[in-house]
Structures are given as C-alpha cells and as structure tokens.
Amino acid sequence: MWWILWSLLDVLFESEFTNYIINIKLNKRLKKMKNHFIIVGGGRVGDGVANRLSLEKKQFVIIEKDQERIKALKKEKFV
C-alpha cells in the first residue's frame, strides 16, 4: 500500500508530469493565437524582439531549446 501511494505521488510531482501539464496549457494557448509572431531563439536578440513586441501588445511565441534560457524567459514572463 505504501509503495503504491509513494509511486503515485512520485508520478504526480515529478517534473515530467508537470512538464506534460504545462505543455497542454501551452498548446491550448497556441491554438487560440492568430496573426502572431514566432521568435526563434531567446538569446539577446530574441529577448529584445520579445520586449518590443510585448510593449506593442503583440502576440508572439519564443522557440528555445536551452533549458537554462527557458527558465530565464519564464522569469521575464515570456514563456
């Protein structure tokens, strides 16, 4: 019984499950977007473009593969 409970809690709080839920929410948000910009890369230039689009109240998506950069973009509320 204890092992089943432990395994269930492990699945619920493991980062893979959390990432799955985040991806579901992101996909729903992306499906609603129309006439948006796609920024490939969230580095210095991509960040500058995102700031500008944000100031102009434009919708955009940032595509980034570096996990550390994604964390920084989340802190800036871009992801």
PyMOL Python script that loads the backbone (N, CA, C, O; Angstrom):
from pymol import cmd

cmd.read_pdbstr("""\
ATOM      1  N   MET A   1       0.822  -1.190   0.000  1.00  0.00           N
ATOM      2  CA  MET A   1       0.000   0.000   0.000  1.00  0.00           C
ATOM      3  C   MET A   1       0.872   1.262   0.000  1.00  0.00           C
ATOM      4  O   MET A   1       0.631   2.202  -0.757  1.00  0.00           O
ATOM      5  N   TRP A   2       1.886   1.255   0.865  1.00  0.00           N
ATOM      6  CA  TRP A   2       2.784   2.407   0.954  1.00  0.00           C
ATOM      7  C   TRP A   2       3.504   2.630  -0.376  1.00  0.00           C
ATOM      8  O   TRP A   2       3.656   3.771  -0.813  1.00  0.00           O
ATOM      9  N   TRP A   3       3.946   1.554  -1.018  1.00  0.00           N
ATOM     10  CA  TRP A   3       4.664   1.660  -2.284  1.00  0.00           C
ATOM     11  C   TRP A   3       3.770   2.258  -3.373  1.00  0.00           C
ATOM     12  O   TRP A   3       4.227   3.077  -4.170  1.00  0.00           O
ATOM     13  N   ILE A   4       2.503   1.852  -3.408  1.00  0.00           N
ATOM     14  CA  ILE A   4       1.558   2.376  -4.393  1.00  0.00           C
ATOM     15  C   ILE A   4       1.361   3.872  -4.174  1.00  0.00           C
ATOM     16  O   ILE A   4       1.402   4.652  -5.125  1.00  0.00           O
ATOM     17  N   LEU A   5       1.149   4.266  -2.941  1.00  0.00           N
ATOM     18  CA  LEU A   5       0.975   5.685  -2.625  1.00  0.00           C
ATOM     19  C   LEU A   5       2.222   6.482  -2.982  1.00  0.00           C
ATOM     20  O   LEU A   5       2.127   7.551  -3.586  1.00  0.00           O
ATOM     21  N   TRP A   6       3.378   5.971  -2.616  1.00  0.00           N
ATOM     22  CA  TRP A   6       4.631   6.644  -2.917  1.00  0.00           C
ATOM     23  C   TRP A   6       4.813   6.796  -4.429  1.00  0.00           C
ATOM     24  O   TRP A   6       5.205   7.864  -4.898  1.00  0.00           O
ATOM     25  N   SER A   7       4.536   5.752  -5.185  1.00  0.00           N
ATOM     26  CA  SER A   7       4.675   5.782  -6.645  1.00  0.00           C
ATOM     27  C   SER A   7       3.709   6.783  -7.268  1.00  0.00           C
ATOM     28  O   SER A   7       4.069   7.502  -8.200  1.00  0.00           O
ATOM     29  N   LEU A   8       2.503   6.827  -6.763  1.00  0.00           N
ATOM     30  CA  LEU A   8       1.516   7.765  -7.274  1.00  0.00           C
ATOM     31  C   LEU A   8       1.948   9.205  -7.029  1.00  0.00           C
ATOM     32  O   LEU A   8       1.854  10.042  -7.926  1.00  0.00           O
ATOM     33  N   LEU A   9       2.417   9.498  -5.829  1.00  0.00           N
ATOM     34  CA  LEU A   9       2.891  10.843  -5.514  1.00  0.00           C
ATOM     35  C   LEU A   9       4.123  11.200  -6.330  1.00  0.00           C
ATOM     36  O   LEU A   9       4.287  12.346  -6.749  1.00  0.00           O
ATOM     37  N   ASP A  10       4.984  10.224  -6.553  1.00  0.00           N
ATOM     38  CA  ASP A  10       6.181  10.456  -7.352  1.00  0.00           C
ATOM     39  C   ASP A  10       5.813  10.849  -8.780  1.00  0.00           C
ATOM     40  O   ASP A  10       6.420  11.755  -9.351  1.00  0.00           O
ATOM     41  N   VAL A  11       4.836  10.182  -9.350  1.00  0.00           N
ATOM     42  CA  VAL A  11       4.388  10.495 -10.709  1.00  0.00           C
ATOM     43  C   VAL A  11       3.753  11.876 -10.750  1.00  0.00           C
ATOM     44  O   VAL A  11       4.007  12.640 -11.681  1.00  0.00           O
ATOM     45  N   LEU A  12       2.938  12.209  -9.767  1.00  0.00           N
ATOM     46  CA  LEU A  12       2.246  13.490  -9.763  1.00  0.00           C
ATOM     47  C   LEU A  12       3.187  14.677  -9.627  1.00  0.00           C
ATOM     48  O   LEU A  12       2.959  15.725 -10.231  1.00  0.00           O
ATOM     49  N   PHE A  13       4.225  14.520  -8.850  1.00  0.00           N
ATOM     50  CA  PHE A  13       5.102  15.655  -8.576  1.00  0.00           C
ATOM     51  C   PHE A  13       6.412  15.625  -9.340  1.00  0.00           C
ATOM     52  O   PHE A  13       7.227  16.539  -9.211  1.00  0.00           O
ATOM     53  N   GLU A  14       6.621  14.601 -10.123  1.00  0.00           N
ATOM     54  CA  GLU A  14       7.844  14.527 -10.917  1.00  0.00           C
ATOM     55  C   GLU A  14       7.775  15.566 -12.030  1.00  0.00           C
ATOM     56  O   GLU A  14       6.692  15.901 -12.508  1.00  0.00           O
ATOM     57  N   SER A  15       8.909  16.062 -12.430  1.00  0.00           N
ATOM     58  CA  SER A  15       8.951  17.148 -13.408  1.00  0.00           C
ATOM     59  C   SER A  15       8.362  16.748 -14.758  1.00  0.00           C
ATOM     60  O   SER A  15       7.828  17.605 -15.461  1.00  0.00           O
ATOM     61  N   GLU A  16       8.439  15.488 -15.137  1.00  0.00           N
ATOM     62  CA  GLU A  16       7.874  15.070 -16.417  1.00  0.00           C
ATOM     63  C   GLU A  16       6.359  15.291 -16.432  1.00  0.00           C
ATOM     64  O   GLU A  16       5.817  15.765 -17.431  1.00  0.00           O
ATOM     65  N   PHE A  17       5.687  14.963 -15.364  1.00  0.00           N
ATOM     66  CA  PHE A  17       4.238  15.164 -15.291  1.00  0.00           C
ATOM     67  C   PHE A  17       3.916  16.657 -15.309  1.00  0.00           C
ATOM     68  O   PHE A  17       2.982  17.093 -15.981  1.00  0.00           O
ATOM     69  N   THR A  18       4.692  17.422 -14.571  1.00  0.00           N
ATOM     70  CA  THR A  18       4.492  18.870 -14.545  1.00  0.00           C
ATOM     71  C   THR A  18       4.715  19.459 -15.938  1.00  0.00           C
ATOM     72  O   THR A  18       3.938  20.304 -16.384  1.00  0.00           O
ATOM     73  N   ASN A  19       5.752  19.026 -16.615  1.00  0.00           N
ATOM     74  CA  ASN A  19       6.009  19.498 -17.974  1.00  0.00           C
ATOM     75  C   ASN A  19       4.878  19.099 -18.920  1.00  0.00           C
ATOM     76  O   ASN A  19       4.532  19.860 -19.824  1.00  0.00           O
ATOM     77  N   TYR A  20       4.307  17.932 -18.725  1.00  0.00           N
ATOM     78  CA  TYR A  20       3.188  17.482 -19.547  1.00  0.00           C
ATOM     79  C   TYR A  20       1.995  18.423 -19.386  1.00  0.00           C
ATOM     80  O   TYR A  20       1.372  18.810 -20.374  1.00  0.00           O
ATOM     81  N   ILE A  21       1.680  18.786 -18.159  1.00  0.00           N
ATOM     82  CA  ILE A  21       0.562  19.697 -17.888  1.00  0.00           C
ATOM     83  C   ILE A  21       0.852  21.075 -18.480  1.00  0.00           C
ATOM     84  O   ILE A  21      -0.031  21.693 -19.076  1.00  0.00           O
ATOM     85  N   ILE A  22       2.075  21.555 -18.320  1.00  0.00           N
ATOM     86  CA  ILE A  22       2.461  22.855 -18.877  1.00  0.00           C
ATOM     87  C   ILE A  22       2.324  22.838 -20.392  1.00  0.00           C
ATOM     88  O   ILE A  22       1.848  23.808 -20.982  1.00  0.00           O
ATOM     89  N   ASN A  23       2.738  21.739 -21.031  1.00  0.00           N
ATOM     90  CA  ASN A  23       2.633  21.634 -22.483  1.00  0.00           C
ATOM     91  C   ASN A  23       1.182  21.628 -22.950  1.00  0.00           C
ATOM     92  O   ASN A  23       0.873  22.188 -24.001  1.00  0.00           O
ATOM     93  N   ILE A  24       0.294  21.009 -22.190  1.00  0.00           N
ATOM     94  CA  ILE A  24      -1.131  21.016 -22.540  1.00  0.00           C
ATOM     95  C   ILE A  24      -1.660  22.451 -22.515  1.00  0.00           C
ATOM     96  O   ILE A  24      -2.357  22.878 -23.436  1.00  0.00           O
ATOM     97  N   LYS A  25      -1.326  23.192 -21.455  1.00  0.00           N
ATOM     98  CA  LYS A  25      -1.767  24.584 -21.347  1.00  0.00           C
ATOM     99  C   LYS A  25      -1.179  25.429 -22.468  1.00  0.00           C
ATOM    100  O   LYS A  25      -1.870  26.271 -23.041  1.00  0.00           O
ATOM    101  N   LEU A  26       0.095  25.208 -22.783  1.00  0.00           N
ATOM    102  CA  LEU A  26       0.750  25.964 -23.847  1.00  0.00           C
ATOM    103  C   LEU A  26       0.095  25.677 -25.194  1.00  0.00           C
ATOM    104  O   LEU A  26      -0.141  26.596 -25.980  1.00  0.00           O
ATOM    105  N   ASN A  27      -0.197  24.412 -25.463  1.00  0.00           N
ATOM    106  CA  ASN A  27      -0.836  24.058 -26.733  1.00  0.00           C
ATOM    107  C   ASN A  27      -2.215  24.688 -26.865  1.00  0.00           C
ATOM    108  O   ASN A  27      -2.592  25.120 -27.954  1.00  0.00           O
ATOM    109  N   LYS A  28      -2.963  24.746 -25.790  1.00  0.00           N
ATOM    110  CA  LYS A  28      -4.275  25.399 -25.829  1.00  0.00           C
ATOM    111  C   LYS A  28      -4.119  26.881 -26.156  1.00  0.00           C
ATOM    112  O   LYS A  28      -4.876  27.434 -26.954  1.00  0.00           O
ATOM    113  N   ARG A  29      -3.126  27.518 -25.529  1.00  0.00           N
ATOM    114  CA  ARG A  29      -2.883  28.937 -25.773  1.00  0.00           C
ATOM    115  C   ARG A  29      -2.445  29.180 -27.220  1.00  0.00           C
ATOM    116  O   ARG A  29      -2.866  30.157 -27.839  1.00  0.00           O
ATOM    117  N   LEU A  30      -1.607  28.297 -27.754  1.00  0.00           N
ATOM    118  CA  LEU A  30      -1.131  28.445 -29.123  1.00  0.00           C
ATOM    119  C   LEU A  30      -2.257  28.270 -30.139  1.00  0.00           C
ATOM    120  O   LEU A  30      -2.279  28.952 -31.164  1.00  0.00           O
ATOM    121  N   LYS A  31      -3.181  27.372 -29.864  1.00  0.00           N
ATOM    122  CA  LYS A  31      -4.299  27.145 -30.782  1.00  0.00           C
ATOM    123  C   LYS A  31      -5.199  28.376 -30.882  1.00  0.00           C
ATOM    124  O   LYS A  31      -5.836  28.597 -31.912  1.00  0.00           O
ATOM    125  N   LYS A  32      -5.255  29.168 -29.832  1.00  0.00           N
ATOM    126  CA  LYS A  32      -6.088  30.370 -29.829  1.00  0.00           C
ATOM    127  C   LYS A  32      -5.421  31.539 -30.552  1.00  0.00           C
ATOM    128  O   LYS A  32      -6.103  32.490 -30.934  1.00  0.00           O
ATOM    129  N   MET A  33      -4.119  31.487 -30.744  1.00  0.00           N
ATOM    130  CA  MET A  33      -3.389  32.603 -31.337  1.00  0.00           C
ATOM    131  C   MET A  33      -3.644  32.696 -32.838  1.00  0.00           C
ATOM    132  O   MET A  33      -3.696  31.687 -33.542  1.00  0.00           O
ATOM    133  N   LYS A  34      -3.800  33.913 -33.302  1.00  0.00           N
ATOM    134  CA  LYS A  34      -3.941  34.212 -34.731  1.00  0.00           C
ATOM    135  C   LYS A  34      -3.068  35.431 -35.019  1.00  0.00           C
ATOM    136  O   LYS A  34      -2.966  36.338 -34.194  1.00  0.00           O
ATOM    137  N   ASN A  35      -2.444  35.445 -36.186  1.00  0.00           N
ATOM    138  CA  ASN A  35      -1.593  36.569 -36.597  1.00  0.00           C
ATOM    139  C   ASN A  35      -0.529  36.902 -35.548  1.00  0.00           C
ATOM    140  O   ASN A  35      -0.370  38.061 -35.164  1.00  0.00           O
ATOM    141  N   HIS A  36       0.182  35.899 -35.096  1.00  0.00           N
ATOM    142  CA  HIS A  36       1.210  36.108 -34.082  1.00  0.00           C
ATOM    143  C   HIS A  36       2.609  35.993 -34.697  1.00  0.00           C
ATOM    144  O   HIS A  36       2.768  35.515 -35.821  1.00  0.00           O
ATOM    145  N   PHE A  37       3.597  36.429 -33.960  1.00  0.00           N
ATOM    146  CA  PHE A  37       4.986  36.361 -34.378  1.00  0.00           C
ATOM    147  C   PHE A  37       5.640  35.139 -33.743  1.00  0.00           C
ATOM    148  O   PHE A  37       5.293  34.743 -32.631  1.00  0.00           O
ATOM    149  N   ILE A  38       6.584  34.552 -34.459  1.00  0.00           N
ATOM    150  CA  ILE A  38       7.351  33.428 -33.942  1.00  0.00           C
ATOM    151  C   ILE A  38       8.805  33.873 -33.857  1.00  0.00           C
ATOM    152  O   ILE A  38       9.411  34.241 -34.863  1.00  0.00           O
ATOM    153  N   ILE A  39       9.355  33.836 -32.658  1.00  0.00           N
ATOM    154  CA  ILE A  39      10.744  34.221 -32.428  1.00  0.00           C
ATOM    155  C   ILE A  39      11.539  32.937 -32.222  1.00  0.00           C
ATOM    156  O   ILE A  39      11.271  32.178 -31.291  1.00  0.00           O
ATOM    157  N   VAL A  40      12.509  32.699 -33.085  1.00  0.00           N
ATOM    158  CA  VAL A  40      13.343  31.501 -32.972  1.00  0.00           C
ATOM    159  C   VAL A  40      14.619  31.891 -32.244  1.00  0.00           C
ATOM    160  O   VAL A  40      15.470  32.598 -32.783  1.00  0.00           O
ATOM    161  N   GLY A  41      14.734  31.421 -31.021  1.00  0.00           N
ATOM    162  CA  GLY A  41      15.886  31.727 -30.185  1.00  0.00           C
ATOM    163  C   GLY A  41      15.561  32.823 -29.186  1.00  0.00           C
ATOM    164  O   GLY A  41      15.095  33.901 -29.555  1.00  0.00           O
ATOM    165  N   GLY A  42      15.809  32.538 -27.936  1.00  0.00           N
ATOM    166  CA  GLY A  42      15.505  33.503 -26.883  1.00  0.00           C
ATOM    167  C   GLY A  42      16.740  34.163 -26.315  1.00  0.00           C
ATOM    168  O   GLY A  42      16.764  34.554 -25.148  1.00  0.00           O
ATOM    169  N   GLY A  43      17.764  34.287 -27.138  1.00  0.00           N
ATOM    170  CA  GLY A  43      19.004  34.936 -26.699  1.00  0.00           C
ATOM    171  C   GLY A  43      18.852  36.445 -26.638  1.00  0.00           C
ATOM    172  O   GLY A  43      17.756  36.970 -26.446  1.00  0.00           O
ATOM    173  N   ARG A  44      19.968  37.125 -26.805  1.00  0.00           N
ATOM    174  CA  ARG A  44      19.986  38.580 -26.687  1.00  0.00           C
ATOM    175  C   ARG A  44      19.054  39.244 -27.705  1.00  0.00           C
ATOM    176  O   ARG A  44      18.269  40.121 -27.347  1.00  0.00           O
ATOM    177  N   VAL A  45      19.140  38.834 -28.950  1.00  0.00           N
ATOM    178  CA  VAL A  45      18.318  39.441 -29.989  1.00  0.00           C
ATOM    179  C   VAL A  45      16.851  39.045 -29.822  1.00  0.00           C
ATOM    180  O   VAL A  45      15.961  39.892 -29.893  1.00  0.00           O
ATOM    181  N   GLY A  46      16.607  37.752 -29.600  1.00  0.00           N
ATOM    182  CA  GLY A  46      15.236  37.283 -29.408  1.00  0.00           C
ATOM    183  C   GLY A  46      14.562  37.930 -28.217  1.00  0.00           C
ATOM    184  O   GLY A  46      13.372  38.242 -28.256  1.00  0.00           O
ATOM    185  N   ASP A  47      15.333  38.129 -27.154  1.00  0.00           N
ATOM    186  CA  ASP A  47      14.816  38.794 -25.961  1.00  0.00           C
ATOM    187  C   ASP A  47      14.443  40.242 -26.270  1.00  0.00           C
ATOM    188  O   ASP A  47      13.413  40.738 -25.814  1.00  0.00           O
ATOM    189  N   GLY A  48      15.285  40.907 -27.043  1.00  0.00           N
ATOM    190  CA  GLY A  48      14.996  42.291 -27.428  1.00  0.00           C
ATOM    191  C   GLY A  48      13.745  42.390 -28.287  1.00  0.00           C
ATOM    192  O   GLY A  48      12.927  43.293 -28.107  1.00  0.00           O
ATOM    193  N   VAL A  49      13.602  41.459 -29.220  1.00  0.00           N
ATOM    194  CA  VAL A  49      12.406  41.443 -30.067  1.00  0.00           C
ATOM    195  C   VAL A  49      11.164  41.169 -29.219  1.00  0.00           C
ATOM    196  O   VAL A  49      10.126  41.802 -29.409  1.00  0.00           O
ATOM    197  N   ALA A  50      11.273  40.225 -28.284  1.00  0.00           N
ATOM    198  CA  ALA A  50      10.138  39.899 -27.410  1.00  0.00           C
ATOM    199  C   ALA A  50       9.742  41.101 -26.558  1.00  0.00           C
ATOM    200  O   ALA A  50       8.556  41.363 -26.362  1.00  0.00           O
ATOM    201  N   ASN A  51      10.731  41.826 -26.054  1.00  0.00           N
ATOM    202  CA  ASN A  51      10.426  43.034 -25.266  1.00  0.00           C
ATOM    203  C   ASN A  51       9.670  44.051 -26.102  1.00  0.00           C
ATOM    204  O   ASN A  51       8.692  44.643 -25.646  1.00  0.00           O
ATOM    205  N   ARG A  52      10.131  44.249 -27.325  1.00  0.00           N
ATOM    206  CA  ARG A  52       9.487  45.227 -28.211  1.00  0.00           C
ATOM    207  C   ARG A  52       8.052  44.805 -28.538  1.00  0.00           C
ATOM    208  O   ARG A  52       7.133  45.622 -28.479  1.00  0.00           O
ATOM    209  N   LEU A  53       7.864  43.534 -28.881  1.00  0.00           N
ATOM    210  CA  LEU A  53       6.521  43.043 -29.203  1.00  0.00           C
ATOM    211  C   LEU A  53       5.602  43.113 -27.987  1.00  0.00           C
ATOM    212  O   LEU A  53       4.412  43.402 -28.110  1.00  0.00           O
ATOM    213  N   SER A  54       6.162  42.849 -26.830  1.00  0.00           N
ATOM    214  CA  SER A  54       5.379  42.924 -25.596  1.00  0.00           C
ATOM    215  C   SER A  54       4.910  44.352 -25.341  1.00  0.00           C
ATOM    216  O   SER A  54       3.763  44.568 -24.949  1.00  0.00           O
ATOM    217  N   LEU A  55       5.788  45.326 -25.559  1.00  0.00           N
ATOM    218  CA  LEU A  55       5.418  46.729 -25.381  1.00  0.00           C
ATOM    219  C   LEU A  55       4.312  47.143 -26.357  1.00  0.00           C
ATOM    220  O   LEU A  55       3.458  47.968 -26.031  1.00  0.00           O
ATOM    221  N   GLU A  56       4.341  46.560 -27.549  1.00  0.00           N
ATOM    222  CA  GLU A  56       3.340  46.883 -28.563  1.00  0.00           C
ATOM    223  C   GLU A  56       2.086  46.016 -28.445  1.00  0.00           C
ATOM    224  O   GLU A  56       1.196  46.083 -29.292  1.00  0.00           O
ATOM    225  N   LYS A  57       2.022  45.198 -27.385  1.00  0.00           N
ATOM    226  CA  LYS A  57       0.869  44.326 -27.117  1.00  0.00           C
ATOM    227  C   LYS A  57       0.601  43.351 -28.262  1.00  0.00           C
ATOM    228  O   LYS A  57      -0.553  43.063 -28.580  1.00  0.00           O
ATOM    229  N   LYS A  58       1.664  42.847 -28.876  1.00  0.00           N
ATOM    230  CA  LYS A  58       1.562  41.868 -29.955  1.00  0.00           C
ATOM    231  C   LYS A  58       1.720  40.472 -29.379  1.00  0.00           C
ATOM    232  O   LYS A  58       2.427  40.274 -28.390  1.00  0.00           O
ATOM    233  N   GLN A  59       1.057  39.504 -30.002  1.00  0.00           N
ATOM    234  CA  GLN A  59       1.191  38.118 -29.575  1.00  0.00           C
ATOM    235  C   GLN A  59       2.426  37.516 -30.235  1.00  0.00           C
ATOM    236  O   GLN A  59       2.700  37.770 -31.408  1.00  0.00           O
ATOM    237  N   PHE A  60       3.174  36.711 -29.467  1.00  0.00           N
ATOM    238  CA  PHE A  60       4.360  36.071 -30.007  1.00  0.00           C
ATOM    239  C   PHE A  60       4.654  34.786 -29.258  1.00  0.00           C
ATOM    240  O   PHE A  60       4.180  34.563 -28.144  1.00  0.00           O
ATOM    241  N   VAL A  61       5.448  33.951 -29.903  1.00  0.00           N
ATOM    242  CA  VAL A  61       5.902  32.696 -29.321  1.00  0.00           C
ATOM    243  C   VAL A  61       7.411  32.656 -29.476  1.00  0.00           C
ATOM    244  O   VAL A  61       7.942  33.004 -30.531  1.00  0.00           O
ATOM    245  N   ILE A  62       8.107  32.230 -28.420  1.00  0.00           N
ATOM    246  CA  ILE A  62       9.559  32.085 -28.478  1.00  0.00           C
ATOM    247  C   ILE A  62       9.883  30.598 -28.513  1.00  0.00           C
ATOM    248  O   ILE A  62       9.424  29.832 -27.666  1.00  0.00           O
ATOM    249  N   ILE A  63      10.672  30.202 -29.494  1.00  0.00           N
ATOM    250  CA  ILE A  63      11.128  28.821 -29.592  1.00  0.00           C
ATOM    251  C   ILE A  63      12.576  28.793 -29.115  1.00  0.00           C
ATOM    252  O   ILE A  63      13.442  29.455 -29.688  1.00  0.00           O
ATOM    253  N   GLU A  64      12.828  28.027 -28.072  1.00  0.00           N
ATOM    254  CA  GLU A  64      14.162  27.958 -27.471  1.00  0.00           C
ATOM    255  C   GLU A  64      14.415  26.541 -27.002  1.00  0.00           C
ATOM    256  O   GLU A  64      13.519  25.901 -26.451  1.00  0.00           O
ATOM    257  N   LYS A  65      15.635  26.037 -27.214  1.00  0.00           N
ATOM    258  CA  LYS A  65      15.956  24.674 -26.791  1.00  0.00           C
ATOM    259  C   LYS A  65      16.816  24.617 -25.526  1.00  0.00           C
ATOM    260  O   LYS A  65      16.885  23.571 -24.881  1.00  0.00           O
ATOM    261  N   ASP A  66      17.462  25.708 -25.167  1.00  0.00           N
ATOM    262  CA  ASP A  66      18.319  25.757 -23.984  1.00  0.00           C
ATOM    263  C   ASP A  66      17.451  25.887 -22.725  1.00  0.00           C
ATOM    264  O   ASP A  66      16.763  26.890 -22.538  1.00  0.00           O
ATOM    265  N   GLN A  67      17.493  24.870 -21.875  1.00  0.00           N
ATOM    266  CA  GLN A  67      16.644  24.836 -20.684  1.00  0.00           C
ATOM    267  C   GLN A  67      16.937  25.990 -19.719  1.00  0.00           C
ATOM    268  O   GLN A  67      16.019  26.522 -19.096  1.00  0.00           O
ATOM    269  N   GLU A  68      18.192  26.372 -19.595  1.00  0.00           N
ATOM    270  CA  GLU A  68      18.540  27.488 -18.713  1.00  0.00           C
ATOM    271  C   GLU A  68      17.952  28.797 -19.241  1.00  0.00           C
ATOM    272  O   GLU A  68      17.467  29.625 -18.471  1.00  0.00           O
ATOM    273  N   ARG A  69      18.002  28.969 -20.539  1.00  0.00           N
ATOM    274  CA  ARG A  69      17.436  30.181 -21.143  1.00  0.00           C
ATOM    275  C   ARG A  69      15.923  30.196 -21.007  1.00  0.00           C
ATOM    276  O   ARG A  69      15.324  31.255 -20.820  1.00  0.00           O
ATOM    277  N   ILE A  70      15.304  29.028 -21.101  1.00  0.00           N
ATOM    278  CA  ILE A  70      13.852  28.931 -20.926  1.00  0.00           C
ATOM    279  C   ILE A  70      13.470  29.366 -19.515  1.00  0.00           C
ATOM    280  O   ILE A  70      12.474  30.064 -19.326  1.00  0.00           O
ATOM    281  N   LYS A  71      14.256  28.956 -18.531  1.00  0.00           N
ATOM    282  CA  LYS A  71      13.990  29.366 -17.143  1.00  0.00           C
ATOM    283  C   LYS A  71      14.080  30.883 -17.006  1.00  0.00           C
ATOM    284  O   LYS A  71      13.257  31.499 -16.330  1.00  0.00           O
ATOM    285  N   ALA A  72      15.087  31.485 -17.652  1.00  0.00           N
ATOM    286  CA  ALA A  72      15.236  32.944 -17.597  1.00  0.00           C
ATOM    287  C   ALA A  72      14.055  33.628 -18.281  1.00  0.00           C
ATOM    288  O   ALA A  72      13.562  34.646 -17.793  1.00  0.00           O
ATOM    289  N   LEU A  73      13.601  33.084 -19.395  1.00  0.00           N
ATOM    290  CA  LEU A  73      12.454  33.665 -20.102  1.00  0.00           C
ATOM    291  C   LEU A  73      11.176  33.547 -19.281  1.00  0.00           C
ATOM    292  O   LEU A  73      10.318  34.428 -19.328  1.00  0.00           O
ATOM    293  N   LYS A  74      11.056  32.470 -18.537  1.00  0.00           N
ATOM    294  CA  LYS A  74       9.888  32.317 -17.659  1.00  0.00           C
ATOM    295  C   LYS A  74       9.878  33.381 -16.580  1.00  0.00           C
ATOM    296  O   LYS A  74       8.821  33.904 -16.229  1.00  0.00           O
ATOM    297  N   LYS A  75      11.050  33.704 -16.052  1.00  0.00           N
ATOM    298  CA  LYS A  75      11.141  34.755 -15.030  1.00  0.00           C
ATOM    299  C   LYS A  75      10.730  36.106 -15.609  1.00  0.00           C
ATOM    300  O   LYS A  75      10.192  36.958 -14.903  1.00  0.00           O
ATOM    301  N   GLU A  76      10.993  36.291 -16.912  1.00  0.00           N
ATOM    302  CA  GLU A  76      10.617  37.542 -17.576  1.00  0.00           C
ATOM    303  C   GLU A  76       9.176  37.499 -18.076  1.00  0.00           C
ATOM    304  O   GLU A  76       8.702  38.447 -18.702  1.00  0.00           O
ATOM    305  N   LYS A  77       8.484  36.396 -17.797  1.00  0.00           N
ATOM    306  CA  LYS A  77       7.065  36.197 -18.180  1.00  0.00           C
ATOM    307  C   LYS A  77       6.875  36.082 -19.691  1.00  0.00           C
ATOM    308  O   LYS A  77       5.804  36.405 -20.204  1.00  0.00           O
ATOM    309  N   PHE A  78       7.901  35.626 -20.407  1.00  0.00           N
ATOM    310  CA  PHE A  78       7.770  35.428 -21.837  1.00  0.00           C
ATOM    311  C   PHE A  78       7.328  34.010 -22.176  1.00  0.00           C
ATOM    312  O   PHE A  78       6.899  33.757 -23.302  1.00  0.00           O
ATOM    313  N   VAL A  79       7.420  33.098 -21.248  1.00  0.00           N
ATOM    314  CA  VAL A  79       7.029  31.699 -21.512  1.00  0.00           C
ATOM    315  C   VAL A  79       5.884  31.332 -20.614  1.00  0.00           C
ATOM    316  O   VAL A  79       5.395  30.204 -20.667  1.00  0.00           O
TER     317      VAL A  79
END
""", "prot")
cmd.dss("prot")
cmd.show_as("cartoon", "prot")
cmd.util.cbc("prot")
cmd.orient("prot")
